[in-house]
Amino acid sequence: MIRFTSNTFAVEAAGPDGEARRTITGIAVPYNTFATVSDGTTVQFLPGSLPVEGKAPKLYMNHDSTQAIGLVAERVDSPEAMYFTAKVSNTRAGDEALVLAADGVIDSVSVGVNPTEFKYDDAGNMTVLKGDWVELSLVPQGAFSGSIITEVAAQAPQIEAPKEEPKMENTPAVVEEVVVPTAPIFAQPKRNFGMPTAGEYLAAYHIGGEVWTRVNAAAVEVMKSRQTALQAAAGDSVTTDSAGLLNVNVLGPVFEDLNYIRPVVTAVGARAMPDGGNQKTWIRPTWTTHTDVGTQASELSAVTARTPVIASNVISKTTLAGQVTFSVQDIDFTSPGALEIVLRDLAGQYMIQSDALLCAAILAGDTASGSTWTVTVNDPSSLISALYDAATDILAATNFLPDHIFVSPDVWKKLGSQLDADKRPIFPYTGVAGLMGINGIGSANVTQMNTFNPLGLNLVVDRAFADNTMVVARGTAIEFYEQIRGIMTRDEPGTLGKVFSYHGYASTFIADGDQVKSIAIA
């Protein structure tokens, strides 16, 4: 869950009828504003990303579900922000919250949102397109300067002073010991921390500093408390497997030799599993036969008729999972901790394998364009012809034009090496002095894999593709769904071990093979 915090509000004593309205009004989320939220992810919400209908979000103190104090009674969306009015319950906790808000001690709010549609940019920043708004919390300090309380309508409860008893004449006063009642201390369960997703965990790691320290420490605490049985066999990790981490002259963290990225998933976007992901399969409808319209031959003559046919495509889930067993010594005696390093790698491996799943689906669901790129030195004419052939096939079949080109690393190299007859690059890196864009049919950047744009197409290179892969496609025809379940753990007291796994569910669907065209390379 993303917790997006905001900060501003004012106080109004009571309503026109003299009764306390017990409401708090303000800005829940400013749109198009990046900020680092509670799990370390840098996030922005787009206009319309939060619902104004459906079940009302609950009002909490500090995102603690054991401190529920009311409900969000009104939600008003605008192009700039989501506005709210929350009704505070008539309880002691509600009274305390209103007093703190009226005094300005609490001047911010924070939404708890489960993103259902979102995307990441190259820097790992998340943009939320749609989300389930679960709760709104009062907090003392927000991540977003725009998430503020603007109005508190409340009336503090009045406590009557005790009436003084009349004294009796000529009666000696009896001095009694005064017992001052002590307010009971209510035990509160420790706040539950939801395990971060693979993307959120890695984002916190790359941000580093205090953000990574807090997210990782909280994750470790959750993993210590969870007791979940794992049945599958897994690789074990003991101190002999991590000798390079033992607490003797360790120089910094482990060198990163693998980049946990999902180029294709990032390009087309990850969608949430439908209906909360509670089904093993679901139906994804597509057109088989459209209706038809024609010219009527004459008045009252029969018009064109065609029965529409919609296919019911059954989509199944694929489980992606990995598991490892640690000795407690490997957890306790290593520096930096082997636990956090290996779990980070486990989450990263999930990202890589889910991306490979989508790449395989593209190659299985594409259709041949019938064109071939014959790679010729200093002659890009065959390449240009092949790209236009594929685009024309898509246009002729669907009335759409492509917007992406997916390639394997070897094809990416061939594209970047293409020269014209005067040995000038046809995809020049214009940011370098001396490289001109004359006769260029796009641009290139050797430091970023997704900045190629041959003939205006967004090029995506992915090592999960087999060699000589080149696919021209319309991105919306490629669908990827996932539900990340995160980390599970259990203790093995008999062997002083701890078992950890990371898993999630993913589904792929090529909605229309006519919009995904492969090009042969010779």
C-alpha positions in Angstrom: 0.0 0.0 0.0 1.2 3.5 -0.9 0.9 6.1 1.9 0.8 9.5 0.3 1.0 12.3 2.9 -0.2 15.9 2.6 -0.4 19.0 5.0 -3.0 22.0 5.7 -6.1 22.8 7.8 -8.0 25.4 9.8 -10.6 25.3 12.7 -14.2 26.2 12.9 -15.9 25.8 16.3 -19.4 24.6 15.4 -22.2 24.5 12.8 -24.9 27.2 12.5 -27.2 25.2 14.8 -24.7 25.3 17.6 -24.0 21.6 17.3 -20.5 20.4 16.7 -20.1 19.1 13.2 -17.0 17.0 14.0 -15.6 17.2 10.5 -12.2 17.7 9.0 -11.8 19.0 5.4 -8.8 19.3 3.3 -6.7 18.1 0.3 -6.0 14.4 0.4 -3.7 14.2 -2.6 -2.3 16.9 -4.9 -2.0 15.6 -8.5 1.1 15.6 -10.7 3.4 16.0 -7.8 6.3 13.6 -7.0 7.2 12.8 -3.4 8.8 10.0 -1.5 6.1 8.1 0.4 6.3 5.9 3.4 7.7 2.8 1.7 10.5 4.8 0.1 9.0 4.9 -3.4 8.8 8.2 -5.3 5.2 8.5 -6.4 2.9 10.8 -8.2 -0.9 10.5 -8.7 -2.6 11.5 -11.9 -5.9 13.3 -12.0 -8.8 10.8 -11.7 -6.6 8.1 -10.2 -8.6 8.0 -7.0 -12.3 7.0 -6.8 -15.1 9.3 -5.6 -17.7 6.5 -5.5 -17.8 3.2 -3.7 -16.9 2.2 -0.1 -15.9 5.2 2.0 -12.3 5.2 3.1 -11.9 4.9 6.9 -10.2 7.7 8.9 -7.2 6.5 11.0 -4.6 8.0 13.3 -1.1 7.5 11.8 -2.2 4.7 9.5 -3.0 2.5 12.5 -6.1 0.4 11.9 -6.5 0.0 15.7 -7.0 3.7 15.9 -10.0 4.2 13.6 -11.7 7.5 14.4 -14.2 8.0 11.5 -15.0 7.9 7.8 -14.4 10.0 4.8 -17.9 11.3 4.2 -17.3 13.3 1.0 -14.8 13.1 -1.9 -14.5 15.8 -4.5 -12.2 15.4 -7.5 -10.6 18.2 -9.5 -7.8 18.5 -12.1 -5.5 19.7 -9.4 -6.2 17.5 -6.4 -8.6 15.2 -4.5 -10.5 17.0 -1.8 -12.2 15.4 1.2 -14.4 15.9 4.2 -14.1 13.3 7.0 -16.6 12.8 9.8 -14.9 12.1 13.1 -16.7 9.7 15.4 -17.9 10.8 18.9 -15.4 8.8 20.9 -12.6 9.7 23.2 -10.0 9.0 20.4 -12.1 11.2 18.1 -12.2 14.0 20.6 -8.4 13.8 21.1 -7.9 13.9 17.3 -10.1 17.0 16.9 -8.3 18.8 19.7 -4.9 18.0 18.2 -6.1 19.2 14.8 -7.6 22.3 16.2 -4.4 23.2 18.0 -2.4 22.6 14.9 -0.4 19.8 16.4 -1.7 17.6 13.5 -2.0 19.5 10.3 -1.5 16.9 7.6 -3.3 13.9 6.2 -2.0 10.8 4.4 -3.9 8.5 2.1 -3.5 4.7 2.1 -3.9 3.5 -1.5 -3.5 0.2 -3.2 -2.4 1.0 -6.8 -4.3 -1.1 -9.4 -2.9 0.6 -12.5 0.6 2.2 -12.5 3.8 2.5 -14.4 7.5 3.3 -13.6 9.8 5.6 -15.4 13.5 4.9 -16.0 14.5 6.3 -12.7 12.1 4.0 -10.8 9.5 6.7 -10.1 6.0 5.4 -9.9 3.0 7.1 -11.5 -0.4 5.9 -10.2 -3.1 5.7 -12.9 -5.8 4.0 -10.8 -5.9 2.9 -7.2 -8.2 1.7 -4.4 -8.4 4.4 -1.7 -8.5 2.3 1.5 -8.0 4.8 4.3 -7.1 8.4 5.2 -4.9 9.1 8.2 -4.2 12.2 10.4 -0.5 12.6 10.7 1.8 15.3 12.2 3.9 15.7 9.1 3.3 14.9 5.5 5.5 14.0 2.5 3.5 16.3 0.2 3.2 20.0 0.9 -0.1 19.9 -0.8 -1.8 17.3 1.3 -3.2 19.5 4.0 -6.1 20.0 6.4 -8.0 23.2 5.5 -10.8 23.2 8.0 -11.7 21.6 11.4 -15.3 21.9 12.5 -15.4 20.7 16.0 -16.5 21.7 19.5 -14.3 20.4 22.4 -16.3 18.5 25.0 -16.9 20.5 28.1 -16.3 19.0 31.6 -18.4 20.4 34.4 -16.6 21.6 37.5 -17.6 19.6 40.6 -20.1 21.4 42.8 -18.9 22.5 46.2 -20.7 20.8 49.1 -22.0 23.2 51.8 -20.1 23.0 55.1 -21.8 22.2 58.4 -21.4 24.7 61.2 -19.5 23.6 64.3 -18.7 20.2 62.7 -15.0 19.3 62.6 -13.8 18.8 59.1 -13.0 15.3 58.3 -9.8 15.1 56.3 -9.9 12.2 53.9 -7.0 10.9 51.8 -7.5 12.0 48.2 -7.0 9.3 45.6 -6.3 10.7 42.2 -7.5 8.3 39.6 -4.9 7.2 37.1 -5.8 7.0 33.5 -5.6 3.5 32.3 -2.9 2.6 29.8 -4.3 0.9 26.8 -2.2 -1.8 25.2 -1.8 -1.2 21.5 -0.7 -3.9 19.1 2.4 -3.0 17.1 1.5 -1.4 13.8 1.4 -3.9 11.0 3.8 -3.3 8.1 2.9 -4.6 4.6 5.8 -6.2 2.9 7.0 -4.1 -0.1 6.5 -5.3 -3.6 9.6 -6.1 -5.7 9.5 -2.7 -7.3 9.0 -0.8 -4.0 11.7 -2.8 -2.2 14.3 -2.1 -5.0 13.2 1.5 -5.2 14.0 2.0 -1.5 17.3 0.3 -2.0 18.3 2.6 -4.8 17.2 5.7 -2.9 19.4 4.5 0.0 20.1 6.3 3.2 17.4 6.6 5.9 14.6 5.4 3.5 16.4 2.1 2.8 17.3 1.6 6.5 13.7 2.1 7.6 12.1 0.0 4.9 14.5 -2.9 5.4 14.3 -2.8 9.2 10.6 -3.0 9.1 10.6 -5.8 6.5 13.0 -7.8 8.7 10.7 -7.4 11.7 7.7 -8.7 9.6 9.7 -11.6 8.4 10.6 -12.5 12.0 7.0 -12.5 13.0 5.4 -14.4 10.2 5.1 -18.2 10.5 4.1 -19.6 7.2 4.7 -23.2 6.1 6.7 -23.6 2.9 6.6 -27.1 1.4 8.9 -26.8 -1.7 12.5 -27.8 -1.6 14.9 -24.8 -1.8 18.5 -23.8 -1.8 20.2 -23.4 1.6 22.5 -20.6 2.6 25.2 -21.1 5.4 28.2 -19.1 6.4 30.4 -21.0 4.0 28.2 -19.8 1.1 28.7 -16.2 2.1 32.3 -16.1 3.2 32.7 -12.8 1.4 30.2 -11.3 3.8 31.6 -12.5 7.1 32.5 -9.7 9.5 36.2 -9.6 8.7 37.6 -6.6 6.6 34.5 -6.3 4.5 34.7 -3.4 2.0 31.2 -2.1 1.3 28.2 -4.0 0.0 28.3 -6.8 -2.6 29.1 -5.6 -6.1 25.9 -5.5 -8.2 26.5 -7.6 -11.3 22.8 -7.7 -12.4 20.4 -5.0 -13.2 16.9 -5.8 -11.9 14.8 -4.2 -14.6 11.8 -5.1 -16.7 12.1 -3.2 -20.0 9.1 -4.8 -21.8 6.8 -4.8 -18.7 7.7 -1.1 -18.1 7.0 -0.3 -21.8 3.5 -1.8 -21.9 2.6 -1.4 -18.2 1.6 -3.8 -15.5 -2.1 -4.2 -14.8 -3.7 -5.5 -11.5 -5.3 -8.9 -11.5 -9.1 -8.5 -12.0 -11.4 -8.8 -9.0 -8.5 -8.7 -6.6 -6.9 -11.8 -8.2 -9.0 -14.3 -6.3 -9.6 -16.5 -9.4 -7.3 -19.0 -11.0 -8.6 -18.0 -14.5 -10.8 -15.2 -15.9 -12.3 -14.2 -19.3 -10.8 -11.6 -21.5 -13.2 -10.8 -24.4 -12.0 -9.9 -27.9 -13.7 -9.3 -31.2 -14.0 -12.2 -33.7 -16.6 -10.6 -36.0 -17.7 -7.0 -36.1 -21.0 -5.6 -37.2 -21.2 -4.2 -40.6 -22.6 -1.0 -42.3 -23.2 -0.6 -46.0 -25.0 1.6 -48.5 -28.8 1.0 -48.8 -29.6 0.2 -52.4 -33.0 1.9 -52.3 -35.6 3.1 -49.9 -37.1 0.2 -47.8 -34.6 -2.3 -49.2 -32.8 -4.6 -46.9 -29.8 -3.0 -45.2 -26.5 -4.6 -44.4 -26.6 -7.1 -41.5 -23.9 -9.1 -39.8 -24.0 -10.9 -36.5 -21.2 -9.8 -34.1 -19.1 -12.5 -32.5 -17.0 -11.9 -29.3 -14.5 -14.5 -28.3 -14.2 -15.5 -24.6 -10.5 -15.9 -24.1 -9.5 -17.8 -20.9 -6.6 -16.2 -19.1 -4.6 -18.3 -16.6 -2.2 -17.3 -13.9 1.5 -18.3 -13.8 3.1 -18.6 -10.4 6.6 -17.2 -10.2 8.5 -18.1 -7.0 11.9 -18.6 -5.4 13.0 -19.8 -2.0 16.1 -19.9 0.1 17.0 -21.3 3.6 19.4 -19.4 5.9 21.2 -20.6 8.9 20.8 -18.2 11.8 24.5 -17.8 11.9 24.5 -16.6 8.3 22.0 -13.9 9.4 23.8 -12.9 12.6 27.4 -13.2 11.6 27.6 -11.4 8.2 28.2 -7.8 7.5 26.5 -6.4 5.4 23.7 -8.7 6.4 23.3 -11.7 4.0 19.6 -11.7 4.7 18.9 -8.3 3.1 21.3 -8.9 0.2 19.8 -12.3 -0.7 16.2 -11.2 -0.3 16.8 -8.2 -2.5 18.2 -10.5 -5.1 15.2 -12.8 -4.7 12.8 -9.9 -5.4 15.0 -8.8 -8.3 14.9 -12.3 -9.8 11.1 -12.2 -9.7 11.2 -9.0 -11.7 13.5 -10.5 -14.3 11.5 -13.7 -14.7 8.2 -11.9 -14.9 9.6 -9.8 -17.7 10.9 -12.9 -19.5 7.4 -14.4 -19.3 6.0 -11.4 -21.2 8.8 -11.6 -23.8 8.0 -15.2 -24.4 4.3 -14.4 -24.8 5.0 -11.7 -27.4 7.1 -14.2 -29.5 4.4 -16.8 -29.2 1.5 -14.4 -30.1 3.0 -12.4 -32.9 2.3 -12.9 -36.6 4.9 -12.7 -39.4 4.9 -9.5 -41.4 6.3 -11.3 -44.4 9.2 -8.8 -44.6 12.9 -9.3 -44.1 15.6 -6.9 -43.0 18.7 -7.9 -45.0 21.5 -6.3 -43.1 23.8 -4.6 -45.6 26.8 -2.4 -44.9 26.2 1.3 -45.5 22.7 0.7 -46.9 19.7 1.0 -44.6 17.1 0.8 -47.4 16.2 -2.8 -46.5 15.6 -1.8 -42.8 13.4 1.1 -43.7 11.4 -1.1 -46.1 10.9 -3.8 -43.5 9.7 -1.4 -40.8 7.2 0.2 -43.2 6.0 -3.2 -44.4 5.2 -4.3 -40.8 3.5 -0.9 -40.0 1.4 -1.2 -43.2 0.4 -4.8 -42.3 -0.9 -3.6 -38.9 -2.6 -0.6 -40.4 -4.3 -2.6 -43.2 -5.6 -5.3 -40.7 -6.7 -3.1 -37.8 -6.7 0.6 -38.8 -4.1 1.2 -36.1 -0.4 2.2 -36.4 2.4 0.7 -34.3 4.1 2.6 -31.6 6.8 0.1 -30.3 9.6 -2.0 -31.7 10.9 -4.8 -29.4 14.4 -6.2 -30.2 17.0 -8.5 -28.7 20.5 -7.0 -27.8 22.2 -8.2 -30.9 19.5 -6.5 -33.1 19.9 -3.3 -31.0 23.6 -3.4 -31.8 22.9 -3.8 -35.5 20.5 -0.9 -35.5 23.0 1.4 -33.8 25.7 0.4 -36.3 23.6 1.3 -39.4 25.3 3.9 -41.6 24.2 5.6 -44.8 26.3 5.6 -48.0 28.4 8.4 -46.6 29.1 6.4 -43.5 27.0 8.6 -41.3 24.9 7.0 -38.6 21.2 6.8 -39.5 20.4 6.8 -35.7 22.8 9.6 -34.6 23.4 10.4 -30.9 22.9 14.1 -31.4 24.1 15.0 -27.9 27.7 14.3 -28.9 29.7 17.0 -30.8 30.2 16.1 -34.4 27.4 13.6 -34.8 24.8 15.3 -37.0 21.3 14.2 -37.7 21.5 14.5 -41.5 19.7 11.7 -43.2 18.9 10.3 -39.7 15.6 8.3 -39.4 15.7 8.6 -35.6 18.0 9.1 -32.7 20.0 6.8 -30.4 21.7 6.8 -27.1 24.2 4.1 -26.1 23.7 4.8 -22.4 19.9 4.3 -22.4 18.2 1.3 -24.0 14.8 2.9 -24.6 15.8 6.1 -26.3 16.1 4.6 -29.8 13.2 5.8 -32.0 13.5 4.3 -35.4 11.0 6.1 -37.6 9.3 7.4 -34.5 8.8 4.0 -32.9 9.7 3.6 -29.2 12.5 0.9 -29.2 12.6 -1.5 -26.3 15.6 -3.8 -26.0 15.4 -6.8 -23.7 17.9 -9.6 -23.2 15.0 -12.1 -22.6 14.4 -12.1 -26.3 16.2 -14.7 -28.5 18.8 -13.4 -30.9 17.5 -11.8 -34.1 14.2 -10.8 -32.6 12.5 -7.7 -34.1 8.8 -7.2 -33.4 6.9 -4.1 -34.4 3.7 -3.7 -32.4 1.0 -1.5 -30.9 1.7 -1.5 -27.2 -2.0 -1.7 -26.1 -2.3 -5.1 -27.8 0.1 -6.6 -25.3 -1.3 -7.1 -21.8 0.5 -8.0 -18.6 -1.3 -8.7 -15.3 0.4 -9.4 -12.0 -0.3 -9.8 -8.3 2.8 -9.7 -6.1 2.4 -11.6 -2.9 5.9 -10.8 -1.5 7.9 -12.6 1.2 6.8 -15.6 3.2 8.9 -17.2 6.0 9.0 -19.8 8.7 11.6 -20.9 11.3 13.3 -24.3 11.4 14.2 -24.6 15.2 15.6 -28.1 14.8 18.3 -26.9 12.4 18.6 -23.2 13.5 17.4 -22.2 10.1 14.9 -19.7 8.6 13.1 -20.4 5.3 12.2 -17.5 3.0 10.3 -17.4 -0.3 9.2 -14.6 -2.6 6.3 -15.2 -5.0 3.7 -13.6 -7.2 1.2 -14.4 -9.9 1.5 -13.1 -13.5 -0.6 -13.4 -16.6 0.0 -12.4 -20.2 -2.4 -11.9 -23.1 -1.8 -10.9 -26.7 -5.1 -9.3 -27.6 -4.6 -9.1 -31.3 -1.8 -10.9 -33.2 -2.4 -8.6 -36.2 -1.1 -5.7 -34.1 2.1 -7.6 -33.3 4.3 -8.2 -36.3 7.7 -9.9 -36.4 10.4 -9.0 -38.9 12.9 -11.7 -40.1 16.5 -10.7 -40.2 19.0 -12.0 -42.7 
